[in-house]
Amino acid sequence: MTQVRKHSRTVAAALGFALLLGCETQVPSARLPDITFAHLPPLALAVQRVDTSSRFVPTLRAPNVEHAFPAPPARAMEQWASQRLKAAGGNAQGRFTILDASVTETKLPRDTSIRGTFTKQQSERYDARAEAVVEILDGSGVRRGTASAMVTRWTTIGEEVTLNERERVKFNLIDGLMKDFDAELEKNIRQHLANWLR
């Protein structure tokens, strides 16, 4: 009889614990769109192919935090190259090189006064940078043309925001950065590589 009671208590305790776990509110993670350039017309270059490479090496340590972003700049820049640069045929070769795709985080000082206690304060600042170069190389590897772009953006995040809101702010920062990057690099390609556009 004692064994039956002990077993019943164990089962009841396990069921109670399972019910408590089931009652925990799970916050759904934010569904963020992809950063895409497929809706834009391609920049067709008179080359046989366009290679993409990167000289940017993430440090994976503070103050750099680009690897923790929902849309890291390097990935967005690779997407830009694959969707906007097209090889239209020719003897030359195109090359897209990522030079910088960093995001740094700075902890902001907090106002610890009575006034600061009742004020919504900004807790972090994020500085993002995108820099790349497009080159045209002839059959001997000699550079025949180049166009580059370097853009920066920054934002701050309030201490009261939720995790999902924080991810959205980070996404918006890179989305805006890439819009600036797209506009700047297209302008410079049309200006400096006009003879290679088809």
C-alpha positions in Angstrom: 0.0 0.0 0.0 2.9 2.3 0.9 4.5 1.8 -2.5 1.2 2.6 -4.3 0.9 5.9 -2.4 4.5 6.8 -3.1 4.0 6.1 -6.8 0.8 8.1 -6.8 2.5 11.1 -5.2 5.4 10.9 -7.7 3.0 10.8 -10.7 0.9 13.7 -9.2 4.1 15.8 -8.7 5.3 15.1 -12.2 1.9 16.0 -13.7 1.8 19.2 -11.6 5.3 20.2 -12.8 4.3 19.5 -16.4 1.2 21.7 -16.0 3.3 24.5 -14.6 5.7 24.3 -17.5 2.8 24.3 -19.9 1.5 27.5 -18.4 4.7 29.4 -19.1 4.1 32.0 -21.8 6.4 31.5 -24.7 7.2 34.7 -26.5 7.3 34.0 -30.3 10.4 35.1 -32.0 10.0 38.0 -34.4 9.7 36.9 -38.1 12.0 39.2 -40.0 12.0 39.4 -43.8 15.1 38.8 -45.9 17.1 41.7 -47.1 16.7 41.3 -50.9 17.5 43.2 -54.1 15.7 40.9 -56.4 13.1 43.7 -57.2 15.8 45.9 -58.6 17.1 45.6 -62.2 20.6 44.0 -62.4 23.7 45.9 -63.3 24.9 44.0 -66.3 28.7 44.2 -66.8 30.6 43.2 -69.9 32.5 40.4 -68.1 32.4 36.6 -68.3 31.8 36.2 -64.6 31.6 38.1 -61.3 33.5 36.6 -58.4 32.7 37.6 -54.8 35.2 37.6 -52.0 35.7 39.2 -48.6 38.7 40.8 -46.8 36.6 41.4 -43.8 37.2 38.9 -41.0 34.8 39.1 -38.0 36.6 39.2 -34.6 33.6 37.5 -32.8 34.4 39.6 -29.8 33.4 43.0 -28.3 32.9 45.6 -29.3 32.1 43.9 -32.6 28.6 42.3 -32.7 27.8 41.9 -36.4 27.8 38.1 -36.0 24.9 38.4 -33.4 22.7 40.5 -35.8 19.6 38.8 -37.4 20.9 40.1 -40.8 24.7 40.4 -40.7 26.0 43.1 -43.1 28.4 40.7 -44.8 25.6 38.3 -45.7 23.5 41.2 -47.0 26.4 42.5 -49.1 26.9 39.0 -50.6 23.2 39.0 -51.4 23.5 42.4 -53.1 26.4 41.1 -55.3 24.5 38.0 -56.3 21.3 39.8 -57.2 22.5 43.1 -58.6 25.7 42.3 -60.5 25.3 40.2 -63.6 27.8 39.0 -66.1 26.7 40.0 -69.7 29.6 38.3 -71.5 33.1 39.4 -72.5 36.7 38.6 -72.0 37.1 40.5 -68.7 36.4 39.4 -65.2 34.4 41.2 -62.5 35.3 41.0 -58.9 33.2 42.2 -55.9 35.2 42.5 -52.6 33.8 43.2 -49.2 36.2 45.4 -47.3 34.2 46.1 -44.2 30.9 44.7 -42.8 31.2 45.6 -39.2 28.8 46.5 -36.4 30.1 47.8 -33.1 28.2 48.1 -29.8 28.8 50.9 -27.3 27.2 50.8 -23.8 25.7 54.2 -23.1 26.1 55.9 -19.7 23.0 55.9 -17.6 21.6 58.8 -15.7 21.3 57.4 -12.1 19.8 60.6 -10.7 16.1 60.7 -9.5 15.2 62.3 -12.8 16.9 59.4 -14.7 14.9 56.9 -12.7 11.7 58.2 -14.3 13.2 58.6 -17.8 13.3 56.0 -20.6 17.0 55.8 -21.4 19.0 54.5 -24.3 21.2 51.6 -23.2 23.3 50.8 -26.3 24.5 52.4 -29.5 25.2 50.4 -32.7 27.4 51.7 -35.5 27.3 49.8 -38.8 29.6 50.1 -41.7 29.5 48.6 -45.2 32.4 49.1 -47.6 33.1 47.2 -50.9 34.7 47.6 -54.3 33.8 46.4 -57.7 36.7 45.8 -60.1 37.1 44.9 -63.8 40.1 42.8 -64.6 41.4 41.9 -68.0 42.7 38.5 -69.1 46.1 39.2 -67.5 44.6 40.2 -64.2 45.3 43.9 -64.7 42.6 46.2 -63.2 40.8 48.1 -65.9 38.1 49.8 -63.9 36.9 50.2 -60.3 34.0 51.6 -58.3 33.6 51.5 -54.6 31.2 52.6 -51.8 31.5 53.1 -48.1 28.4 53.9 -46.0 27.7 54.1 -42.3 24.6 54.2 -40.1 23.9 54.1 -36.4 21.1 53.7 -34.0 20.4 53.4 -30.3 18.2 50.9 -28.3 16.2 51.8 -25.3 16.6 49.8 -22.0 12.9 49.1 -21.9 12.5 47.3 -25.3 11.6 43.7 -25.6 13.9 41.1 -27.2 11.7 41.1 -30.3 11.8 44.9 -30.5 15.5 44.8 -30.1 15.9 42.4 -33.0 13.6 44.6 -35.2 15.8 47.7 -34.4 18.9 45.8 -35.4 17.3 44.5 -38.6 16.1 48.0 -39.5 19.7 49.3 -39.0 21.1 46.9 -41.5 18.2 47.3 -43.9 18.7 51.0 -44.0 22.5 50.6 -44.3 22.0 48.3 -47.3 19.6 50.8 -49.0 22.3 53.4 -48.6 25.0 51.0 -49.9 22.9 50.0 -52.9 22.3 53.6 -53.9 25.9 54.7 -53.4 27.5 51.8 -55.2 25.1 51.9 -58.2 25.8 55.6 -58.6 29.6 55.0 -58.6 29.3 52.0 -61.0 27.3 54.1 -63.4 29.9 56.9 -63.1 33.2 55.0 -63.1 32.3 51.8 -64.9 30.0 53.2 -67.6 32.0 51.7 -70.4 31.5 48.2 -68.9 27.7 48.5 -68.4 25.4 46.8 -70.9 
